[in-house]
Amino acid sequence: MTGQNDKDTDAVAYTPIHLLAEYLRSGALSASGLLDTYLQRIRRHGEKLHAFISVYENEARAAAELADRAFKSGQTLGPLHGIPIALKDLIDIEGRTTTGGSLFWRDRVSLVTATVAKRLNAAGMISRLGKS
């Protein structure tokens, strides 16, 4: 994925999730490469859109590398394994700031992880990408 032009990364970014999952399982696409595509888009549009409070790039990268190793050994966690996702700032993740879109909660750190985040992780999604 690295070195591709904006048109190529845009095409991957708009690929339907079921096809991305198929490409990951078949080895036509790596979870790390897919993550790089989305991180590149966040960097490119972040200043203008202000869509992310935090981007957990290191954690997401580690999760993508684990997914790639699992795919190479023929293992999958579920139908969404290796697909990056950004979680809305309304979904608690333990130890992370969750403002709920409110300045009042700008320093609120979640004490628990929401069930939806746990289930997405269990399905193999890389939900550590960030919160929008």
Chimera marker file (.cmm) of the C-alpha trace (Angstrom):
<marker_set name="trace">
<marker id="1" x="0.000" y="0.000" z="0.000" r="1" g="1" b="0" radius="0.5"/>
<marker id="2" x="2.829" y="2.398" z="0.679" r="1" g="1" b="0" radius="0.5"/>
<marker id="3" x="3.777" y="4.485" z="-2.291" r="1" g="1" b="0" radius="0.5"/>
<marker id="4" x="0.381" y="4.272" z="-3.925" r="1" g="1" b="0" radius="0.5"/>
<marker id="5" x="-1.181" y="7.444" z="-5.190" r="1" g="1" b="0" radius="0.5"/>
<marker id="6" x="-4.245" y="9.121" z="-3.677" r="1" g="1" b="0" radius="0.5"/>
<marker id="7" x="-6.551" y="7.647" z="-6.322" r="1" g="1" b="0" radius="0.5"/>
<marker id="8" x="-5.493" y="4.087" z="-5.431" r="1" g="1" b="0" radius="0.5"/>
<marker id="9" x="-5.894" y="4.622" z="-1.690" r="1" g="1" b="0" radius="0.5"/>
<marker id="10" x="-9.278" y="6.269" z="-2.239" r="1" g="1" b="0" radius="0.5"/>
<marker id="11" x="-10.407" y="3.203" z="-4.173" r="1" g="1" b="0" radius="0.5"/>
<marker id="12" x="-9.387" y="0.903" z="-1.307" r="1" g="1" b="0" radius="0.5"/>
<marker id="13" x="-10.944" y="3.227" z="1.277" r="1" g="1" b="0" radius="0.5"/>
<marker id="14" x="-14.322" y="3.045" z="-0.479" r="1" g="1" b="0" radius="0.5"/>
<marker id="15" x="-14.253" y="-0.713" z="-1.059" r="1" g="1" b="0" radius="0.5"/>
<marker id="16" x="-17.240" y="-2.433" z="0.601" r="1" g="1" b="0" radius="0.5"/>
<marker id="17" x="-16.371" y="-4.113" z="3.889" r="1" g="1" b="0" radius="0.5"/>
<marker id="18" x="-17.345" y="-7.601" z="2.699" r="1" g="1" b="0" radius="0.5"/>
<marker id="19" x="-14.839" y="-7.310" z="-0.153" r="1" g="1" b="0" radius="0.5"/>
<marker id="20" x="-12.126" y="-5.986" z="2.155" r="1" g="1" b="0" radius="0.5"/>
<marker id="21" x="-12.690" y="-9.007" z="4.411" r="1" g="1" b="0" radius="0.5"/>
<marker id="22" x="-12.414" y="-11.317" z="1.401" r="1" g="1" b="0" radius="0.5"/>
<marker id="23" x="-9.192" y="-9.630" z="0.221" r="1" g="1" b="0" radius="0.5"/>
<marker id="24" x="-7.699" y="-9.940" z="3.701" r="1" g="1" b="0" radius="0.5"/>
<marker id="25" x="-8.576" y="-13.638" z="3.998" r="1" g="1" b="0" radius="0.5"/>
<marker id="26" x="-7.213" y="-14.386" z="0.518" r="1" g="1" b="0" radius="0.5"/>
<marker id="27" x="-3.974" y="-12.464" z="1.090" r="1" g="1" b="0" radius="0.5"/>
<marker id="28" x="-4.681" y="-9.978" z="-1.706" r="1" g="1" b="0" radius="0.5"/>
<marker id="29" x="-4.563" y="-7.232" z="0.936" r="1" g="1" b="0" radius="0.5"/>
<marker id="30" x="-2.800" y="-7.059" z="4.287" r="1" g="1" b="0" radius="0.5"/>
<marker id="31" x="-4.337" y="-5.664" z="7.460" r="1" g="1" b="0" radius="0.5"/>
<marker id="32" x="-1.256" y="-3.463" z="7.872" r="1" g="1" b="0" radius="0.5"/>
<marker id="33" x="-1.640" y="-2.107" z="4.351" r="1" g="1" b="0" radius="0.5"/>
<marker id="34" x="-5.330" y="-1.430" z="4.873" r="1" g="1" b="0" radius="0.5"/>
<marker id="35" x="-4.576" y="0.353" z="8.138" r="1" g="1" b="0" radius="0.5"/>
<marker id="36" x="-1.934" y="2.460" z="6.360" r="1" g="1" b="0" radius="0.5"/>
<marker id="37" x="-4.561" y="3.507" z="3.826" r="1" g="1" b="0" radius="0.5"/>
<marker id="38" x="-6.884" y="4.799" z="6.529" r="1" g="1" b="0" radius="0.5"/>
<marker id="39" x="-4.096" y="6.446" z="8.538" r="1" g="1" b="0" radius="0.5"/>
<marker id="40" x="-2.964" y="8.219" z="5.383" r="1" g="1" b="0" radius="0.5"/>
<marker id="41" x="-6.501" y="9.527" z="4.841" r="1" g="1" b="0" radius="0.5"/>
<marker id="42" x="-6.720" y="10.692" z="8.468" r="1" g="1" b="0" radius="0.5"/>
<marker id="43" x="-3.454" y="12.608" z="8.041" r="1" g="1" b="0" radius="0.5"/>
<marker id="44" x="-4.570" y="14.059" z="4.712" r="1" g="1" b="0" radius="0.5"/>
<marker id="45" x="-8.003" y="15.239" z="5.861" r="1" g="1" b="0" radius="0.5"/>
<marker id="46" x="-7.575" y="15.572" z="9.630" r="1" g="1" b="0" radius="0.5"/>
<marker id="47" x="-6.732" y="19.259" z="9.768" r="1" g="1" b="0" radius="0.5"/>
<marker id="48" x="-9.793" y="20.157" z="7.726" r="1" g="1" b="0" radius="0.5"/>
<marker id="49" x="-12.328" y="17.762" z="9.239" r="1" g="1" b="0" radius="0.5"/>
<marker id="50" x="-11.257" y="17.574" z="12.903" r="1" g="1" b="0" radius="0.5"/>
<marker id="51" x="-13.007" y="14.196" z="13.004" r="1" g="1" b="0" radius="0.5"/>
<marker id="52" x="-10.717" y="12.503" z="15.521" r="1" g="1" b="0" radius="0.5"/>
<marker id="53" x="-10.036" y="13.295" z="19.137" r="1" g="1" b="0" radius="0.5"/>
<marker id="54" x="-7.349" y="10.615" z="19.290" r="1" g="1" b="0" radius="0.5"/>
<marker id="55" x="-5.745" y="8.210" z="16.873" r="1" g="1" b="0" radius="0.5"/>
<marker id="56" x="-4.129" y="5.200" z="18.525" r="1" g="1" b="0" radius="0.5"/>
<marker id="57" x="-1.729" y="4.437" z="15.718" r="1" g="1" b="0" radius="0.5"/>
<marker id="58" x="0.723" y="2.274" z="17.681" r="1" g="1" b="0" radius="0.5"/>
<marker id="59" x="-2.022" y="0.073" z="19.115" r="1" g="1" b="0" radius="0.5"/>
<marker id="60" x="-3.748" y="-0.197" z="15.743" r="1" g="1" b="0" radius="0.5"/>
<marker id="61" x="-0.475" y="-1.085" z="14.041" r="1" g="1" b="0" radius="0.5"/>
<marker id="62" x="0.216" y="-3.826" z="16.590" r="1" g="1" b="0" radius="0.5"/>
<marker id="63" x="-3.308" y="-5.227" z="16.094" r="1" g="1" b="0" radius="0.5"/>
<marker id="64" x="-2.893" y="-5.150" z="12.295" r="1" g="1" b="0" radius="0.5"/>
<marker id="65" x="0.423" y="-6.999" z="12.516" r="1" g="1" b="0" radius="0.5"/>
<marker id="66" x="-1.206" y="-9.646" z="14.719" r="1" g="1" b="0" radius="0.5"/>
<marker id="67" x="-4.022" y="-9.992" z="12.186" r="1" g="1" b="0" radius="0.5"/>
<marker id="68" x="-1.520" y="-10.388" z="9.342" r="1" g="1" b="0" radius="0.5"/>
<marker id="69" x="0.307" y="-13.142" z="11.230" r="1" g="1" b="0" radius="0.5"/>
<marker id="70" x="-2.999" y="-14.878" z="11.967" r="1" g="1" b="0" radius="0.5"/>
<marker id="71" x="-4.022" y="-14.755" z="8.292" r="1" g="1" b="0" radius="0.5"/>
<marker id="72" x="-0.654" y="-16.198" z="7.229" r="1" g="1" b="0" radius="0.5"/>
<marker id="73" x="-1.153" y="-19.118" z="9.610" r="1" g="1" b="0" radius="0.5"/>
<marker id="74" x="-4.704" y="-19.694" z="8.347" r="1" g="1" b="0" radius="0.5"/>
<marker id="75" x="-6.490" y="-18.373" z="11.442" r="1" g="1" b="0" radius="0.5"/>
<marker id="76" x="-9.278" y="-15.811" z="11.553" r="1" g="1" b="0" radius="0.5"/>
<marker id="77" x="-11.148" y="-14.395" z="14.528" r="1" g="1" b="0" radius="0.5"/>
<marker id="78" x="-14.305" y="-13.676" z="12.633" r="1" g="1" b="0" radius="0.5"/>
<marker id="79" x="-15.796" y="-12.089" z="9.541" r="1" g="1" b="0" radius="0.5"/>
<marker id="80" x="-14.369" y="-8.640" z="10.376" r="1" g="1" b="0" radius="0.5"/>
<marker id="81" x="-10.859" y="-9.768" z="11.243" r="1" g="1" b="0" radius="0.5"/>
<marker id="82" x="-8.216" y="-7.184" z="10.306" r="1" g="1" b="0" radius="0.5"/>
<marker id="83" x="-10.652" y="-4.421" z="9.310" r="1" g="1" b="0" radius="0.5"/>
<marker id="84" x="-9.864" y="-1.071" z="10.970" r="1" g="1" b="0" radius="0.5"/>
<marker id="85" x="-12.720" y="0.900" z="12.492" r="1" g="1" b="0" radius="0.5"/>
<marker id="86" x="-12.985" y="4.292" z="14.142" r="1" g="1" b="0" radius="0.5"/>
<marker id="87" x="-15.220" y="4.333" z="17.184" r="1" g="1" b="0" radius="0.5"/>
<marker id="88" x="-17.398" y="7.323" z="17.912" r="1" g="1" b="0" radius="0.5"/>
<marker id="89" x="-16.512" y="9.349" z="20.983" r="1" g="1" b="0" radius="0.5"/>
<marker id="90" x="-19.644" y="8.019" z="22.676" r="1" g="1" b="0" radius="0.5"/>
<marker id="91" x="-18.272" y="4.494" z="23.034" r="1" g="1" b="0" radius="0.5"/>
<marker id="92" x="-16.257" y="3.841" z="26.161" r="1" g="1" b="0" radius="0.5"/>
<marker id="93" x="-12.853" y="2.196" z="25.912" r="1" g="1" b="0" radius="0.5"/>
<marker id="94" x="-11.181" y="1.624" z="29.253" r="1" g="1" b="0" radius="0.5"/>
<marker id="95" x="-8.322" y="4.032" z="29.862" r="1" g="1" b="0" radius="0.5"/>
<marker id="96" x="-9.233" y="6.301" z="26.927" r="1" g="1" b="0" radius="0.5"/>
<marker id="97" x="-10.794" y="9.728" z="26.886" r="1" g="1" b="0" radius="0.5"/>
<marker id="98" x="-14.486" y="9.574" z="25.999" r="1" g="1" b="0" radius="0.5"/>
<marker id="99" x="-16.046" y="13.026" z="25.823" r="1" g="1" b="0" radius="0.5"/>
<marker id="100" x="-19.414" y="12.189" z="24.325" r="1" g="1" b="0" radius="0.5"/>
<marker id="101" x="-18.908" y="15.303" z="22.217" r="1" g="1" b="0" radius="0.5"/>
<marker id="102" x="-19.009" y="17.529" z="25.301" r="1" g="1" b="0" radius="0.5"/>
<marker id="103" x="-16.376" y="20.018" z="26.437" r="1" g="1" b="0" radius="0.5"/>
<marker id="104" x="-17.583" y="19.313" z="29.974" r="1" g="1" b="0" radius="0.5"/>
<marker id="105" x="-16.182" y="15.762" z="29.647" r="1" g="1" b="0" radius="0.5"/>
<marker id="106" x="-13.008" y="16.695" z="27.751" r="1" g="1" b="0" radius="0.5"/>
<marker id="107" x="-10.863" y="15.066" z="30.471" r="1" g="1" b="0" radius="0.5"/>
<marker id="108" x="-13.151" y="12.099" z="31.225" r="1" g="1" b="0" radius="0.5"/>
<marker id="109" x="-11.282" y="8.797" z="31.075" r="1" g="1" b="0" radius="0.5"/>
<marker id="110" x="-13.419" y="5.680" z="30.664" r="1" g="1" b="0" radius="0.5"/>
<marker id="111" x="-13.278" y="3.112" z="33.437" r="1" g="1" b="0" radius="0.5"/>
<marker id="112" x="-14.883" y="0.339" z="31.373" r="1" g="1" b="0" radius="0.5"/>
<marker id="113" x="-15.038" y="-0.846" z="27.784" r="1" g="1" b="0" radius="0.5"/>
<marker id="114" x="-18.458" y="-0.790" z="26.138" r="1" g="1" b="0" radius="0.5"/>
<marker id="115" x="-19.973" y="-4.062" z="25.013" r="1" g="1" b="0" radius="0.5"/>
<marker id="116" x="-20.035" y="-2.925" z="21.382" r="1" g="1" b="0" radius="0.5"/>
<marker id="117" x="-16.263" y="-2.317" z="21.452" r="1" g="1" b="0" radius="0.5"/>
<marker id="118" x="-15.687" y="-5.722" z="23.079" r="1" g="1" b="0" radius="0.5"/>
<marker id="119" x="-17.804" y="-7.440" z="20.427" r="1" g="1" b="0" radius="0.5"/>
<marker id="120" x="-16.073" y="-5.649" z="17.545" r="1" g="1" b="0" radius="0.5"/>
<marker id="121" x="-12.704" y="-6.697" z="18.966" r="1" g="1" b="0" radius="0.5"/>
<marker id="122" x="-13.936" y="-10.274" z="19.378" r="1" g="1" b="0" radius="0.5"/>
<marker id="123" x="-14.975" y="-10.241" z="15.695" r="1" g="1" b="0" radius="0.5"/>
<marker id="124" x="-11.404" y="-9.259" z="14.820" r="1" g="1" b="0" radius="0.5"/>
<marker id="125" x="-11.870" y="-5.603" z="13.984" r="1" g="1" b="0" radius="0.5"/>
<marker id="126" x="-9.041" y="-3.225" z="14.702" r="1" g="1" b="0" radius="0.5"/>
<marker id="127" x="-11.055" y="-0.847" z="16.854" r="1" g="1" b="0" radius="0.5"/>
<marker id="128" x="-8.039" y="0.867" z="18.361" r="1" g="1" b="0" radius="0.5"/>
<marker id="129" x="-7.793" y="3.193" z="15.380" r="1" g="1" b="0" radius="0.5"/>
<marker id="130" x="-9.417" y="6.017" z="17.258" r="1" g="1" b="0" radius="0.5"/>
<marker id="131" x="-12.552" y="7.770" z="18.271" r="1" g="1" b="0" radius="0.5"/>
<marker id="132" x="-14.318" y="10.250" z="16.074" r="1" g="1" b="0" radius="0.5"/>
<link id1="1" id2="2" r="1" g="1" b="0" radius="0.2"/>
<link id1="2" id2="3" r="1" g="1" b="0" radius="0.2"/>
<link id1="3" id2="4" r="1" g="1" b="0" radius="0.2"/>
<link id1="4" id2="5" r="1" g="1" b="0" radius="0.2"/>
<link id1="5" id2="6" r="1" g="1" b="0" radius="0.2"/>
<link id1="6" id2="7" r="1" g="1" b="0" radius="0.2"/>
<link id1="7" id2="8" r="1" g="1" b="0" radius="0.2"/>
<link id1="8" id2="9" r="1" g="1" b="0" radius="0.2"/>
<link id1="9" id2="10" r="1" g="1" b="0" radius="0.2"/>
<link id1="10" id2="11" r="1" g="1" b="0" radius="0.2"/>
<link id1="11" id2="12" r="1" g="1" b="0" radius="0.2"/>
<link id1="12" id2="13" r="1" g="1" b="0" radius="0.2"/>
<link id1="13" id2="14" r="1" g="1" b="0" radius="0.2"/>
<link id1="14" id2="15" r="1" g="1" b="0" radius="0.2"/>
<link id1="15" id2="16" r="1" g="1" b="0" radius="0.2"/>
<link id1="16" id2="17" r="1" g="1" b="0" radius="0.2"/>
<link id1="17" id2="18" r="1" g="1" b="0" radius="0.2"/>
<link id1="18" id2="19" r="1" g="1" b="0" radius="0.2"/>
<link id1="19" id2="20" r="1" g="1" b="0" radius="0.2"/>
<link id1="20" id2="21" r="1" g="1" b="0" radius="0.2"/>
<link id1="21" id2="22" r="1" g="1" b="0" radius="0.2"/>
<link id1="22" id2="23" r="1" g="1" b="0" radius="0.2"/>
<link id1="23" id2="24" r="1" g="1" b="0" radius="0.2"/>
<link id1="24" id2="25" r="1" g="1" b="0" radius="0.2"/>
<link id1="25" id2="26" r="1" g="1" b="0" radius="0.2"/>
<link id1="26" id2="27" r="1" g="1" b="0" radius="0.2"/>
<link id1="27" id2="28" r="1" g="1" b="0" radius="0.2"/>
<link id1="28" id2="29" r="1" g="1" b="0" radius="0.2"/>
<link id1="29" id2="30" r="1" g="1" b="0" radius="0.2"/>
<link id1="30" id2="31" r="1" g="1" b="0" radius="0.2"/>
<link id1="31" id2="32" r="1" g="1" b="0" radius="0.2"/>
<link id1="32" id2="33" r="1" g="1" b="0" radius="0.2"/>
<link id1="33" id2="34" r="1" g="1" b="0" radius="0.2"/>
<link id1="34" id2="35" r="1" g="1" b="0" radius="0.2"/>
<link id1="35" id2="36" r="1" g="1" b="0" radius="0.2"/>
<link id1="36" id2="37" r="1" g="1" b="0" radius="0.2"/>
<link id1="37" id2="38" r="1" g="1" b="0" radius="0.2"/>
<link id1="38" id2="39" r="1" g="1" b="0" radius="0.2"/>
<link id1="39" id2="40" r="1" g="1" b="0" radius="0.2"/>
<link id1="40" id2="41" r="1" g="1" b="0" radius="0.2"/>
<link id1="41" id2="42" r="1" g="1" b="0" radius="0.2"/>
<link id1="42" id2="43" r="1" g="1" b="0" radius="0.2"/>
<link id1="43" id2="44" r="1" g="1" b="0" radius="0.2"/>
<link id1="44" id2="45" r="1" g="1" b="0" radius="0.2"/>
<link id1="45" id2="46" r="1" g="1" b="0" radius="0.2"/>
<link id1="46" id2="47" r="1" g="1" b="0" radius="0.2"/>
<link id1="47" id2="48" r="1" g="1" b="0" radius="0.2"/>
<link id1="48" id2="49" r="1" g="1" b="0" radius="0.2"/>
<link id1="49" id2="50" r="1" g="1" b="0" radius="0.2"/>
<link id1="50" id2="51" r="1" g="1" b="0" radius="0.2"/>
<link id1="51" id2="52" r="1" g="1" b="0" radius="0.2"/>
<link id1="52" id2="53" r="1" g="1" b="0" radius="0.2"/>
<link id1="53" id2="54" r="1" g="1" b="0" radius="0.2"/>
<link id1="54" id2="55" r="1" g="1" b="0" radius="0.2"/>
<link id1="55" id2="56" r="1" g="1" b="0" radius="0.2"/>
<link id1="56" id2="57" r="1" g="1" b="0" radius="0.2"/>
<link id1="57" id2="58" r="1" g="1" b="0" radius="0.2"/>
<link id1="58" id2="59" r="1" g="1" b="0" radius="0.2"/>
<link id1="59" id2="60" r="1" g="1" b="0" radius="0.2"/>
<link id1="60" id2="61" r="1" g="1" b="0" radius="0.2"/>
<link id1="61" id2="62" r="1" g="1" b="0" radius="0.2"/>
<link id1="62" id2="63" r="1" g="1" b="0" radius="0.2"/>
<link id1="63" id2="64" r="1" g="1" b="0" radius="0.2"/>
<link id1="64" id2="65" r="1" g="1" b="0" radius="0.2"/>
<link id1="65" id2="66" r="1" g="1" b="0" radius="0.2"/>
<link id1="66" id2="67" r="1" g="1" b="0" radius="0.2"/>
<link id1="67" id2="68" r="1" g="1" b="0" radius="0.2"/>
<link id1="68" id2="69" r="1" g="1" b="0" radius="0.2"/>
<link id1="69" id2="70" r="1" g="1" b="0" radius="0.2"/>
<link id1="70" id2="71" r="1" g="1" b="0" radius="0.2"/>
<link id1="71" id2="72" r="1" g="1" b="0" radius="0.2"/>
<link id1="72" id2="73" r="1" g="1" b="0" radius="0.2"/>
<link id1="73" id2="74" r="1" g="1" b="0" radius="0.2"/>
<link id1="74" id2="75" r="1" g="1" b="0" radius="0.2"/>
<link id1="75" id2="76" r="1" g="1" b="0" radius="0.2"/>
<link id1="76" id2="77" r="1" g="1" b="0" radius="0.2"/>
<link id1="77" id2="78" r="1" g="1" b="0" radius="0.2"/>
<link id1="78" id2="79" r="1" g="1" b="0" radius="0.2"/>
<link id1="79" id2="80" r="1" g="1" b="0" radius="0.2"/>
<link id1="80" id2="81" r="1" g="1" b="0" radius="0.2"/>
<link id1="81" id2="82" r="1" g="1" b="0" radius="0.2"/>
<link id1="82" id2="83" r="1" g="1" b="0" radius="0.2"/>
<link id1="83" id2="84" r="1" g="1" b="0" radius="0.2"/>
<link id1="84" id2="85" r="1" g="1" b="0" radius="0.2"/>
<link id1="85" id2="86" r="1" g="1" b="0" radius="0.2"/>
<link id1="86" id2="87" r="1" g="1" b="0" radius="0.2"/>
<link id1="87" id2="88" r="1" g="1" b="0" radius="0.2"/>
<link id1="88" id2="89" r="1" g="1" b="0" radius="0.2"/>
<link id1="89" id2="90" r="1" g="1" b="0" radius="0.2"/>
<link id1="90" id2="91" r="1" g="1" b="0" radius="0.2"/>
<link id1="91" id2="92" r="1" g="1" b="0" radius="0.2"/>
<link id1="92" id2="93" r="1" g="1" b="0" radius="0.2"/>
<link id1="93" id2="94" r="1" g="1" b="0" radius="0.2"/>
<link id1="94" id2="95" r="1" g="1" b="0" radius="0.2"/>
<link id1="95" id2="96" r="1" g="1" b="0" radius="0.2"/>
<link id1="96" id2="97" r="1" g="1" b="0" radius="0.2"/>
<link id1="97" id2="98" r="1" g="1" b="0" radius="0.2"/>
<link id1="98" id2="99" r="1" g="1" b="0" radius="0.2"/>
<link id1="99" id2="100" r="1" g="1" b="0" radius="0.2"/>
<link id1="100" id2="101" r="1" g="1" b="0" radius="0.2"/>
<link id1="101" id2="102" r="1" g="1" b="0" radius="0.2"/>
<link id1="102" id2="103" r="1" g="1" b="0" radius="0.2"/>
<link id1="103" id2="104" r="1" g="1" b="0" radius="0.2"/>
<link id1="104" id2="105" r="1" g="1" b="0" radius="0.2"/>
<link id1="105" id2="106" r="1" g="1" b="0" radius="0.2"/>
<link id1="106" id2="107" r="1" g="1" b="0" radius="0.2"/>
<link id1="107" id2="108" r="1" g="1" b="0" radius="0.2"/>
<link id1="108" id2="109" r="1" g="1" b="0" radius="0.2"/>
<link id1="109" id2="110" r="1" g="1" b="0" radius="0.2"/>
<link id1="110" id2="111" r="1" g="1" b="0" radius="0.2"/>
<link id1="111" id2="112" r="1" g="1" b="0" radius="0.2"/>
<link id1="112" id2="113" r="1" g="1" b="0" radius="0.2"/>
<link id1="113" id2="114" r="1" g="1" b="0" radius="0.2"/>
<link id1="114" id2="115" r="1" g="1" b="0" radius="0.2"/>
<link id1="115" id2="116" r="1" g="1" b="0" radius="0.2"/>
<link id1="116" id2="117" r="1" g="1" b="0" radius="0.2"/>
<link id1="117" id2="118" r="1" g="1" b="0" radius="0.2"/>
<link id1="118" id2="119" r="1" g="1" b="0" radius="0.2"/>
<link id1="119" id2="120" r="1" g="1" b="0" radius="0.2"/>
<link id1="120" id2="121" r="1" g="1" b="0" radius="0.2"/>
<link id1="121" id2="122" r="1" g="1" b="0" radius="0.2"/>
<link id1="122" id2="123" r="1" g="1" b="0" radius="0.2"/>
<link id1="123" id2="124" r="1" g="1" b="0" radius="0.2"/>
<link id1="124" id2="125" r="1" g="1" b="0" radius="0.2"/>
<link id1="125" id2="126" r="1" g="1" b="0" radius="0.2"/>
<link id1="126" id2="127" r="1" g="1" b="0" radius="0.2"/>
<link id1="127" id2="128" r="1" g="1" b="0" radius="0.2"/>
<link id1="128" id2="129" r="1" g="1" b="0" radius="0.2"/>
<link id1="129" id2="130" r="1" g="1" b="0" radius="0.2"/>
<link id1="130" id2="131" r="1" g="1" b="0" radius="0.2"/>
<link id1="131" id2="132" r="1" g="1" b="0" radius="0.2"/>
</marker_set>
